[in-house]
Amino acid sequence: MTGLVIGYIVFFAVLFTSFTINFVHYMHMFQLNSYSAKEQLHWIKINFGNVLLRHLFPLLAVIYASIIFIGSESTELSLSDLLMCSGLMLIGLTFARKKKAKKKLVFTPRVIRMCVTTTLIYGAVCALSMIFLHNSLFKLPLLCLWQIFSLLMPMIANLINRPVEICINNHYINDAKRIISELPNTTVIGITGSYGKTSTKFYLEKLLSAKYNVLMTPESYNTTMGVVKTVRNSLNATHEIFLCEMGAKGVGEIKEICDIVHPKHSIITSIGEQHLETFGSLENIIKTKYEIADCITDGTVFLNYDNEYIREHKTDKNIVTYGLKGGNDYNAFDIRVSPKGTTFTVSHGEETAVFTTKLLGEHNVQNILGAIAVANTFGVSFNELLFPVKRLEPVPHRMEILDKGNGVTIIDDAFNSNPAGAKAALKTLSGFDALRIVATPGMIELGEREYALNKELGENAAECCDIAILVGERQAPPIKEGLLAKSFPEDKIYVAKDLNDALKYAYSVMQGRNRVILLENDLPDNF
């Protein structure tokens, strides 16, 4: 009897440990997938092999326990049965070893509430099975199955908690609306775009700060609740301008933010094929980005007219246009790029000025130009903008130049790559007089266009680099196909296991030469 009790203790300890480790992993992925059941199920689908490995041996434990239940005349468990199922689940834990996360699971109040709900369900299932299931042999496969159930528990807990979460979110949203309504002298500028919005926001904050007290949403805070958190925690009456970045993965999400902060002016930095998996079509992307313009009544919409989708979309709002191709309200031209930075001329009407920045690439000039257009419209003269532009620092992981010494320079463009941005980054790489290396896992969330756009990435890379390192076997085929289509030497292509492997190879190849390594995108933990 004592042996059986010990067997139960071992079994429940292994079951609890196995369930917890897997549940935390799936909760982490659920958080990275924006707590969306649709995105989580899609993640499970594309990662089915790894998911299956995590649960293969627990599934064997279920099968083993079921065979015993069906084939035995006894209703009592034996110590060997408990230990066998425990052993199978322990083997399964070897496939659930924790990898170093690029972005760790954050135990926000929402996550903690889901964990509490899961714990209550878990405890109730275990207790009820022990109390009401008199056939001990039947309990075993049921409890083993619970480990596999960890795959769905974050979504189930989120569904159960949904009424509570809606009430909590509505309270925070209404509080943010109240704060905004009590600050009539604070001008809100909304910023959105398929790409370039975070960089433009950072640059604009520096330029407007030459004359105003400015608050911006930090980092890449651009969701409804991210904006609400910024308003509730940071915005106050001393702020003259609030720069509010607005992101979206579906129609209506930008309008939702606009209904909270009521922007006076807005900026659309770009429109492109990004998040096509969730938007469904380019038309939906255009419609959603223009939600930030539709809410403007007596203010101004600043538009990047280099972008064909923006240029061709008609609006009846008061607009100010900017771009590098001429014919705009604000134009940048005579762009000269060197490894030390970029010089460019800006014109507005009869006024011109030559600006210098340590940032590299035409797309950075485009983003800076958008910030100049807004700041100048707000009364900051070109002369007052010269020094702030010169002092602009690169936004982390967006064309950030890192001198690693020993002739190695890294261009860190690892944040959320997109087709236009990748092409611009490769063009910048091509201008360096050194061994040019690109390391990329390709681009994601592009729906049915993903393969074609990654192949195009390979074609562009073939014309701009000397060595191509493809990070991860799953994303490599279309990029490699594009490289080879442009007659890029196959022996100059290396498929790396991960980013560390890619960097190790980049440092080892053709030693003795100065080299520039472009890190174009770094996939999040859920890819």
C-alpha positions as CSV (number, residue, x, y, z in Angstrom):
1,M,0.0,0.0,0.0
2,T,2.8,2.4,0.9
3,G,4.4,1.6,-2.5
4,L,1.2,2.5,-4.3
5,V,0.9,5.8,-2.4
6,I,4.5,6.6,-3.4
7,G,3.6,5.7,-7.0
8,Y,0.6,8.1,-6.9
9,I,2.9,10.9,-5.5
10,V,5.4,10.3,-8.3
11,F,2.8,10.2,-11.0
12,F,1.0,13.4,-9.9
13,A,4.4,15.2,-9.5
14,V,5.4,14.2,-13.0
15,L,2.0,15.1,-14.4
16,F,1.9,18.5,-12.7
17,T,5.5,19.3,-13.8
18,S,4.9,18.2,-17.4
19,F,1.6,20.1,-17.7
20,T,3.1,23.2,-16.1
21,I,6.2,23.3,-18.4
22,N,4.1,22.8,-21.5
23,F,1.3,25.2,-20.4
24,V,3.9,28.0,-19.8
25,H,5.4,27.4,-23.2
26,Y,1.9,27.6,-24.9
27,M,1.0,30.6,-22.8
28,H,4.2,32.3,-24.0
29,M,3.3,31.6,-27.7
30,F,-0.3,32.8,-27.0
31,Q,1.1,36.1,-25.7
32,L,3.3,36.5,-28.7
33,N,0.2,35.7,-30.9
34,S,-1.6,38.7,-29.3
35,Y,-3.9,36.4,-27.3
36,S,-5.7,35.5,-30.5
37,A,-7.1,32.0,-30.7
38,K,-7.0,32.2,-34.5
39,E,-3.3,33.1,-34.6
40,Q,-2.5,30.4,-31.9
41,L,-4.3,27.7,-33.9
42,H,-2.4,28.8,-37.0
43,W,0.9,28.7,-35.0
44,I,0.0,25.1,-33.9
45,K,-0.6,24.2,-37.5
46,I,2.7,25.4,-38.9
47,N,4.6,24.0,-35.8
48,F,2.7,20.7,-35.7
49,G,5.9,18.6,-35.8
50,N,7.4,20.3,-32.7
51,V,4.0,20.2,-30.9
52,L,3.7,16.5,-31.6
53,L,7.1,15.8,-30.2
54,R,6.2,17.5,-27.0
55,H,3.2,15.3,-26.5
56,L,4.3,12.0,-28.2
57,F,5.3,10.1,-25.1
58,P,2.4,11.4,-23.0
59,L,0.2,10.2,-25.8
60,L,1.9,6.8,-25.6
61,A,1.1,6.9,-21.8
62,V,-2.6,7.5,-22.6
63,I,-2.6,4.6,-25.1
64,Y,-0.7,2.4,-22.6
65,A,-3.2,3.3,-19.8
66,S,-6.2,2.8,-22.1
67,I,-5.0,-0.7,-23.1
68,I,-4.6,-1.7,-19.4
69,F,-8.1,-0.3,-18.7
70,I,-9.7,-2.2,-21.6
71,G,-7.9,-5.4,-21.1
72,S,-7.9,-5.8,-17.4
73,E,-10.7,-7.2,-15.2
74,S,-9.3,-5.4,-12.2
75,T,-10.4,-1.9,-11.3
76,E,-7.3,-1.1,-9.3
77,L,-4.0,0.4,-10.5
78,S,-0.7,-1.3,-9.9
79,L,2.6,0.5,-8.9
80,S,4.1,-0.6,-12.2
81,D,1.3,1.0,-14.2
82,L,1.8,4.3,-12.4
83,L,5.6,4.2,-12.8
84,M,5.3,3.3,-16.5
85,C,3.1,6.2,-17.3
86,S,5.3,8.5,-15.2
87,G,8.3,7.3,-17.1
88,L,6.8,8.0,-20.5
89,M,5.8,11.5,-19.4
90,L,9.3,12.1,-18.1
91,I,10.8,11.1,-21.5
92,G,8.4,13.6,-23.0
93,L,9.9,16.3,-20.9
94,T,13.2,16.0,-22.8
95,F,11.4,17.4,-25.9
96,A,10.1,20.3,-23.8
97,R,13.5,21.7,-22.8
98,K,13.4,25.4,-22.5
99,K,15.2,27.4,-25.1
100,K,16.5,30.9,-24.5
101,A,13.7,33.3,-25.4
102,K,14.4,36.4,-27.4
103,K,11.3,37.9,-25.7
104,K,10.4,36.2,-22.4
105,L,6.8,35.6,-21.2
106,V,5.6,38.6,-19.3
107,F,3.4,37.7,-16.4
108,T,1.0,40.5,-16.9
109,P,-2.1,40.7,-14.7
110,R,-4.0,39.1,-17.7
111,V,-1.6,36.2,-17.8
112,I,-1.8,35.7,-14.1
113,R,-5.6,35.6,-14.2
114,M,-5.4,32.9,-17.0
115,C,-2.9,31.0,-14.8
116,V,-5.3,31.1,-11.9
117,T,-8.2,30.0,-14.0
118,T,-6.2,27.1,-15.4
119,T,-5.0,26.1,-11.9
120,L,-8.6,26.0,-10.7
121,I,-9.7,23.9,-13.6
122,Y,-6.7,21.6,-13.2
123,G,-7.4,21.1,-9.5
124,A,-11.1,20.5,-10.1
125,V,-10.5,17.9,-12.8
126,C,-8.0,16.0,-10.6
127,A,-10.2,16.2,-7.5
128,L,-13.4,15.1,-9.3
129,S,-11.7,12.2,-11.0
130,M,-10.3,10.9,-7.7
131,I,-13.7,11.3,-6.0
132,F,-16.2,10.2,-8.5
133,L,-14.3,7.8,-10.8
134,H,-14.3,4.6,-8.8
135,N,-12.5,2.6,-11.5
136,S,-8.9,3.6,-10.8
137,L,-7.8,2.1,-14.2
138,F,-10.1,4.6,-16.0
139,K,-8.6,7.5,-14.1
140,L,-5.1,6.8,-15.5
141,P,-5.7,7.5,-19.2
142,L,-7.9,10.5,-18.3
143,L,-5.2,12.1,-16.2
144,C,-2.5,11.3,-18.7
145,L,-4.6,13.0,-21.3
146,W,-4.7,16.1,-19.2
147,Q,-1.0,16.7,-20.0
148,I,-1.8,16.9,-23.7
149,F,-4.7,19.2,-22.8
150,S,-2.1,21.9,-21.9
151,L,-2.0,22.7,-25.6
152,L,-5.4,24.2,-25.5
153,M,-5.6,25.5,-21.9
154,P,-4.4,29.1,-22.6
155,M,-7.1,29.5,-25.2
156,I,-9.7,27.9,-22.9
157,A,-8.7,30.0,-19.9
158,N,-8.8,33.2,-22.1
159,L,-12.3,32.3,-23.3
160,I,-13.5,31.7,-19.8
161,N,-12.0,35.0,-18.6
162,R,-13.2,37.0,-21.5
163,P,-16.1,38.7,-19.8
164,V,-13.8,39.7,-17.0
165,E,-11.1,41.0,-19.4
166,I,-13.7,43.0,-21.4
167,C,-14.8,44.7,-18.2
168,I,-11.2,45.4,-17.1
169,N,-10.2,46.7,-20.5
170,N,-13.3,48.9,-20.7
171,H,-12.5,50.4,-17.4
172,Y,-8.9,51.2,-18.5
173,I,-10.1,52.6,-21.9
174,N,-12.7,54.8,-20.3
175,D,-10.1,56.1,-17.8
176,A,-7.8,56.9,-20.8
177,K,-10.7,58.7,-22.5
178,R,-11.3,60.7,-19.4
179,I,-7.6,61.7,-19.2
180,I,-7.5,62.8,-22.8
181,S,-10.8,64.8,-22.4
182,E,-9.2,66.7,-19.5
183,L,-6.2,67.8,-21.6
184,P,-7.7,70.1,-24.3
185,N,-4.4,71.9,-24.8
186,T,-2.5,68.7,-25.6
187,T,-2.3,68.0,-29.4
188,V,-2.5,64.4,-30.4
189,I,-0.7,63.3,-33.5
190,G,-1.5,59.8,-34.7
191,I,1.2,57.8,-36.6
192,T,0.6,54.6,-38.6
193,G,2.0,52.8,-41.6
194,S,2.9,49.2,-42.7
195,Y,6.5,50.2,-41.9
196,G,8.5,53.2,-40.8
197,K,6.0,54.4,-38.2
198,T,8.2,53.6,-35.2
199,S,11.3,55.3,-36.7
200,T,9.3,58.3,-37.8
201,K,7.8,58.6,-34.3
202,F,11.2,58.5,-32.7
203,Y,12.6,61.1,-35.1
204,L,9.6,63.4,-34.8
205,E,9.8,63.3,-31.0
206,K,13.4,64.6,-31.1
207,L,12.6,67.3,-33.7
208,L,9.5,68.6,-32.0
209,S,11.3,68.6,-28.6
210,A,13.3,71.5,-29.9
211,K,10.2,73.6,-29.2
212,Y,7.6,71.6,-27.4
213,N,7.2,69.2,-24.4
214,V,6.5,65.9,-26.2
215,L,5.4,62.5,-25.0
216,M,5.4,59.5,-27.3
217,T,4.2,55.9,-26.9
218,P,7.4,54.0,-25.9
219,E,9.2,51.4,-28.0
220,S,6.7,49.8,-30.4
221,Y,3.6,50.3,-28.2
222,N,1.0,50.6,-30.8
223,T,-2.0,48.4,-29.7
224,T,-5.1,49.7,-28.1
225,M,-4.1,48.6,-24.6
226,G,-0.5,49.7,-25.2
227,V,-1.7,53.2,-26.0
228,V,-4.2,53.1,-23.1
229,K,-1.3,52.2,-20.7
230,T,0.8,55.1,-22.0
231,V,-2.0,57.6,-21.5
232,R,-2.9,56.4,-18.0
233,N,0.7,56.1,-16.7
234,S,2.5,59.0,-18.5
235,L,0.3,61.6,-20.1
236,N,-0.2,64.8,-18.1
237,A,-1.0,68.5,-18.5
238,T,2.6,69.5,-19.1
239,H,2.7,67.6,-22.4
240,E,2.0,69.9,-25.3
241,I,2.1,67.1,-28.0
242,F,1.3,63.4,-27.7
243,L,2.7,61.2,-30.5
244,C,0.6,58.1,-30.6
245,E,1.8,55.2,-32.8
246,M,-1.1,53.0,-34.0
247,G,-0.6,49.5,-35.3
248,A,-3.1,47.0,-36.5
249,K,-3.5,43.4,-37.8
250,G,-7.2,43.8,-38.8
251,V,-9.8,46.2,-40.0
252,G,-11.1,48.6,-37.3
253,E,-8.2,48.4,-34.9
254,I,-6.8,51.8,-35.8
255,K,-10.3,53.4,-35.6
256,E,-10.6,51.9,-32.1
257,I,-7.4,53.7,-31.0
258,C,-8.5,56.9,-32.7
259,D,-11.8,56.8,-30.8
260,I,-9.8,56.9,-27.5
261,V,-7.2,59.5,-28.2
262,H,-8.9,61.6,-30.9
263,P,-5.8,62.7,-33.0
264,K,-5.8,66.3,-34.3
265,H,-3.3,65.4,-37.0
266,S,-2.1,62.1,-38.4
267,I,0.8,60.6,-40.5
268,I,0.7,57.6,-42.8
269,T,4.3,56.6,-43.4
270,S,3.7,53.7,-45.8
271,I,1.3,51.0,-47.0
272,G,2.6,47.6,-48.1
273,E,2.2,43.9,-48.0
274,Q,2.6,43.3,-44.3
275,H,0.4,41.2,-42.0
276,L,-1.4,39.9,-45.1
277,E,-2.3,36.7,-43.1
278,T,-4.5,38.6,-40.7
279,F,-5.7,41.4,-43.0
280,G,-6.6,39.1,-45.8
281,S,-6.0,41.5,-48.6
282,L,-4.1,44.7,-49.6
283,E,-7.4,46.5,-49.9
284,N,-8.1,45.8,-46.2
285,I,-4.7,47.2,-45.3
286,I,-5.3,50.4,-47.2
287,K,-8.7,50.8,-45.6
288,T,-7.3,50.2,-42.1
289,K,-4.4,52.6,-42.5
290,Y,-6.7,55.3,-43.7
291,E,-8.9,55.0,-40.6
292,I,-6.3,57.4,-39.1
293,A,-7.1,60.0,-41.8
294,D,-10.9,59.4,-41.7
295,C,-11.0,60.6,-38.0
296,I,-9.3,64.0,-38.8
297,T,-11.8,66.9,-39.0
298,D,-9.9,70.2,-38.9
299,G,-6.4,69.0,-38.8
300,T,-3.8,67.8,-41.3
301,V,-2.9,64.4,-42.7
302,F,0.8,64.0,-43.6
303,L,1.3,61.5,-46.4
304,N,4.4,59.8,-47.8
305,Y,3.8,60.3,-51.5
306,D,6.7,58.0,-52.5
307,N,4.3,55.2,-51.6
308,E,2.2,54.3,-54.6
309,Y,-0.8,53.1,-52.6
310,I,-0.9,56.3,-50.6
311,R,-0.4,58.5,-53.7
312,E,-3.2,56.8,-55.6
313,H,-5.7,56.8,-52.7
314,K,-7.9,59.9,-52.7
315,T,-9.0,61.7,-49.6
316,D,-10.9,64.9,-48.9
317,K,-8.8,65.8,-45.9
318,N,-6.3,68.7,-45.6
319,I,-3.0,67.0,-46.6
320,V,0.7,67.7,-46.6
321,T,2.8,65.5,-48.8
322,Y,6.4,64.5,-48.6
323,G,8.8,62.3,-50.5
324,L,12.0,61.8,-52.5
325,K,10.6,61.8,-56.0
326,G,9.7,65.5,-56.3
327,G,6.4,67.4,-56.7
328,N,5.5,67.3,-53.0
329,D,5.0,69.9,-50.3
330,Y,8.3,68.7,-48.8
331,N,11.0,67.1,-51.0
332,A,14.3,65.5,-50.2
333,F,16.9,65.2,-53.0
334,D,20.7,65.2,-53.6
335,I,21.0,62.3,-51.2
336,R,24.6,61.2,-50.6
337,V,25.2,58.1,-48.5
338,S,28.6,57.1,-47.0
339,P,29.5,54.6,-44.2
340,K,29.6,57.7,-41.9
341,G,26.1,58.8,-42.6
342,T,23.8,60.6,-45.1
343,T,23.6,64.2,-46.4
344,F,20.4,65.4,-48.2
345,T,18.7,68.6,-49.2
346,V,15.1,69.4,-48.2
347,S,12.9,71.9,-50.0
348,H,9.6,73.4,-49.0
349,G,8.3,76.1,-51.3
350,E,11.2,78.6,-51.8
351,E,13.0,77.4,-48.7
352,T,15.8,74.8,-48.8
353,A,18.3,73.4,-46.3
354,V,21.1,70.8,-46.3
355,F,20.7,68.2,-43.5
356,T,23.3,65.7,-42.3
357,T,22.5,62.6,-40.3
358,K,24.6,59.7,-39.0
359,L,21.7,57.4,-40.2
360,L,22.2,55.4,-43.4
361,G,19.9,54.8,-46.3
362,E,17.2,56.5,-48.4
363,H,14.4,55.0,-46.3
364,N,15.8,56.7,-43.2
365,V,15.9,60.0,-45.2
366,Q,12.2,59.3,-46.1
367,N,11.3,58.8,-42.4
368,I,13.3,61.9,-41.3
369,L,11.7,63.9,-44.1
370,G,8.2,63.0,-42.7
371,A,9.3,64.2,-39.3
372,I,10.8,67.4,-40.7
373,A,7.5,68.1,-42.5
374,V,5.4,67.7,-39.3
375,A,7.9,69.7,-37.2
376,N,8.2,72.5,-39.7
377,T,4.4,72.7,-40.0
378,F,4.3,73.1,-36.2
379,G,6.6,76.1,-36.5
380,V,10.1,74.6,-36.0
381,S,12.2,76.3,-38.7
382,F,14.7,74.4,-40.9
383,N,17.5,76.2,-39.2
384,E,16.2,75.0,-35.8
385,L,16.0,71.5,-37.1
386,L,19.6,71.2,-38.5
387,F,21.2,70.2,-35.2
388,P,18.4,67.8,-33.9
389,V,18.6,66.0,-37.3
390,K,22.3,65.7,-37.0
391,R,22.0,64.2,-33.5
392,L,19.4,61.6,-34.4
393,E,20.2,58.1,-33.2
394,P,19.1,55.0,-35.0
395,V,16.1,53.2,-33.5
396,P,17.3,49.9,-32.0
397,H,17.3,47.1,-34.5
398,R,16.3,49.4,-37.4
399,M,19.4,50.0,-39.6
400,E,21.5,50.4,-36.4
401,I,25.2,50.5,-37.2
402,L,27.4,48.6,-34.8
403,D,31.2,48.7,-35.0
404,K,32.4,45.4,-33.6
405,G,36.1,46.1,-34.2
406,N,38.6,44.1,-36.2
407,G,37.1,45.4,-39.4
408,V,33.6,44.0,-38.7
409,T,30.6,46.3,-39.0
410,I,27.0,45.0,-38.3
411,I,23.9,46.7,-39.7
412,D,21.2,45.6,-37.3
413,D,17.9,45.7,-39.2
414,A,16.5,42.8,-37.3
415,F,13.1,44.2,-36.3
416,N,10.1,43.1,-38.3
417,S,11.4,43.1,-41.9
418,N,9.1,43.9,-44.8
419,P,9.6,43.8,-48.6
420,A,10.3,47.6,-49.1
421,G,12.5,47.9,-46.0
422,A,14.5,44.8,-46.9
423,K,15.1,46.1,-50.4
424,A,16.2,49.5,-49.0
425,A,18.5,47.8,-46.5
426,L,20.2,45.7,-49.2
427,K,20.7,48.8,-51.3
428,T,22.5,50.4,-48.3
429,L,24.6,47.3,-47.9
430,S,25.6,47.4,-51.6
431,G,27.3,50.8,-51.0
432,F,29.9,49.5,-48.6
433,D,33.5,48.8,-49.8
434,A,34.0,45.5,-47.9
435,L,32.9,41.9,-47.9
436,R,29.2,42.3,-47.9
437,I,27.2,39.6,-46.0
438,V,23.5,39.4,-45.5
439,A,22.0,37.1,-42.8
440,T,18.2,36.7,-42.9
441,P,15.5,34.2,-42.0
442,G,13.2,35.9,-44.6
443,M,9.9,37.6,-44.0
444,I,6.7,36.3,-42.4
445,E,3.0,37.0,-42.0
446,L,2.7,37.6,-45.8
447,G,0.0,35.1,-46.5
448,E,-0.2,33.5,-49.9
449,R,2.5,36.0,-51.1
450,E,5.1,34.9,-48.6
451,Y,7.0,32.5,-50.9
452,A,7.0,34.9,-53.8
453,L,8.2,37.9,-51.7
454,N,10.9,35.8,-50.0
455,K,12.1,34.7,-53.5
456,E,12.2,38.3,-54.5
457,L,14.2,39.0,-51.4
458,G,16.7,36.5,-52.6
459,E,16.8,38.1,-56.1
460,N,17.5,41.5,-54.5
461,A,20.2,40.0,-52.2
462,A,22.0,38.4,-55.2
463,E,22.7,41.9,-56.6
464,C,23.8,43.5,-53.3
465,C,25.9,41.0,-51.3
466,D,28.9,38.7,-51.6
467,I,27.7,36.0,-49.1
468,A,24.2,35.1,-48.2
469,I,23.4,33.3,-44.9
470,L,19.9,31.9,-44.7
471,V,18.7,31.5,-41.1
472,G,16.5,28.4,-40.6
473,E,15.8,25.6,-43.0
474,R,12.0,26.3,-43.1
475,Q,12.3,29.8,-44.6
476,A,15.4,29.2,-46.7
477,P,14.0,27.5,-49.9
478,P,12.3,30.6,-51.5
479,I,15.3,32.9,-50.7
480,K,17.8,30.4,-52.1
481,E,15.6,30.0,-55.2
482,G,15.7,33.7,-55.7
483,L,19.5,33.9,-55.2
484,L,20.2,31.1,-57.7
485,A,17.7,32.6,-60.2
486,K,20.1,35.5,-60.4
487,S,23.1,33.2,-60.9
488,F,24.4,33.8,-57.3
489,P,27.2,31.3,-56.6
490,E,25.7,28.4,-54.6
491,D,29.0,28.0,-52.6
492,K,28.4,31.5,-51.3
493,I,25.1,30.5,-49.7
494,Y,25.0,29.0,-46.2
495,V,22.0,27.8,-44.3
496,A,22.4,28.4,-40.6
497,K,20.5,26.7,-37.8
498,D,19.9,29.9,-35.9
499,L,21.2,33.5,-35.6
500,N,24.1,32.4,-33.4
501,D,25.2,29.9,-36.0
502,A,24.8,32.6,-38.7
503,L,27.0,35.1,-36.9
504,K,29.6,32.4,-36.2
505,Y,29.8,31.6,-39.9
506,A,29.9,35.3,-40.9
507,Y,32.9,35.9,-38.6
508,S,34.7,32.8,-39.8
509,V,34.3,33.1,-43.6
510,M,37.1,34.8,-45.6
511,Q,39.0,36.1,-42.5
512,G,41.4,39.0,-43.0
513,R,38.9,41.1,-45.0
514,N,36.8,44.0,-43.7
515,R,33.2,42.9,-43.6
516,V,29.8,44.4,-43.3
517,I,27.1,42.0,-41.9
518,L,23.4,43.0,-42.5
519,L,21.1,41.3,-40.1
520,E,17.8,41.5,-42.0
521,N,15.0,40.4,-39.7
522,D,15.1,38.2,-36.6
523,L,12.0,36.0,-36.3
524,P,10.2,36.1,-32.9
525,D,10.0,33.0,-30.6
526,N,6.7,31.9,-32.1
527,F,8.3,31.3,-35.6
